Structure formats: structure tokens, C-alpha cells
Amino acid sequence: MFRGQCFFLLILQREKKFYTADSIFAMLFCLLSVTMALLMTETEREILETLVTLENTAAKMPTSNPKPDLRPLFARIESLAAQLPRETDRELLHFLHRKSYQKARALLEQR
């Protein structure tokens, strides 16, 4: 959901003055999405998306024929990691440089 849509949804729900379980869940999801967007840079979001893609692709490898080529995903992660500014979380940088991608993903998802 886009941040603009989330804001619009919150305004609409506020005007109704009653909340269903679905509307409360939608508002919480929107608030979480906006908060996550504010806590992560665009490059970090791209890294997280690529890490999720890598993990999903790797999970399918035992049953895939032909086997997917993971090299472009690794190259993308390395390229994005090189774009991170110096003030980036040192632990994230450490995980990315050591190729501890599951730990990097977990750290990014905690934000």
C-alpha cells in the first residue's frame, strides 16, 4: 500500500468514528508500512527485497529443473551494499560483507 493511500485510509476511518477488526488491522498495517519506510533508506529496502527474492529462489532449488542462476541476485546485493553510505548500521554492513544474508534480512525486517 502506498503511503498516500495509507494516509487517506486513516482519515476516512477517523471520520467514521467506528472501527471494525478489518479497519483496525488495515490502519495498523498502514502505520507499520509508513514507519518501516521512514526507518529504511531506499537502498536498504532494495537490499531487503533482493534478499527475500534470493531466499525464495534458493528454497525452490531442490525441485527446480533447470536450477535457477543465483549469481545475478548475489551481484545485485553486492552492488547495492556498495552504494550504502558510511553512516549505515555497522552490523548491517558487517552481515552484508560477510555474506550473512539471513542475518542481514532479519536485521532489516526488525526495523
N, C-alpha and C positions, 0 to 999 in steps of 0.2 A: 504494500500500500504506500502511496506517495505521501510525503509529509503534508502537502496541501490538502489531500483527501482526509488525512487524519484530523487536521485542524477543523475542517468543515464538519466532519462526523462529530467531533467533540462539541462544537457549537450547536449542532442540531439536537444532540442528546440533552444538552443543558436546557434547551428551550422546552423540551417535552415535560420535564420535571418528574418523570418516572423512568425507571430503568428495568429492562429485562436482563436475564442472565446473559443472553447473547450480546446485548448492547454494552454491558459492563465488560465482557470479555473483549469485544471489539475496541472499546476505549483503552483497556489495559494494553492490548496488543499494539495499538497506535502509539501510546505513550512509551512503551518499550522500544518500538521501532525508532521513534524520534530520538530517544535517549541514546540508543546504540549508534545512531547516525552522528550524533554530536560527539560521542566519545571516540570514534574511529575516523581516521583520515580516509580519503578515497583510495589511496594505495593499500592501506590495511584492509579495507573492505574487499578490494580486488584480490588480495592475497588470500583472505578467508574464503572467498568464492572459489578460487582455484584449488585451495586445499580440500574443500568439500568435494569438488569435481574429481580431484585425484583420488581421494579415499573411496568415493563411489565407483570410480572406474576400476580401481585396484580390487575392490570387493567382487567385481564381476569377472575377474580374470580366470578363475578356475573353470567357469562354464563357457567362457567366450572362445569362439573359433572363427576367425583368427584372433590371436591375442591383441588387445589394444596396445598402441605405442604410447608409453607414458612419458617419453622424452620431451615432447613439446610442453607438457604440464610442468615438468621439472625445470625446464628452461624458462618458462613464464614466471614461476615462483622466484627463481634466482634473479631474473630481470627486475621484477617488482621489488624484491628485497634490496637490490642495489639502488633503487630510487628512494628508499626511506631516508628521511632526514636524520641528522646526528642526534637530535633530541628524542628519537624514538625510544620506547621502553627497551632497556638493555637486555632484559630477559627475552623479549621477543626476538631481538637481533641475534642473541645467542642461539636460540632454538632454530632460527632460520639458517644461520651459518653452519650449524652442526647437523642440519637436515633432520632435526627432531620435529617433523611436521605435525605429528599428532599433538605434541605438547604446544606447538605454536597455535594450532587450531583451537585447542582448549583455552589457551590464554586469550585469544581474540574473542571467543564466544562468551567469556566471562564478562566482557565489557558491556 
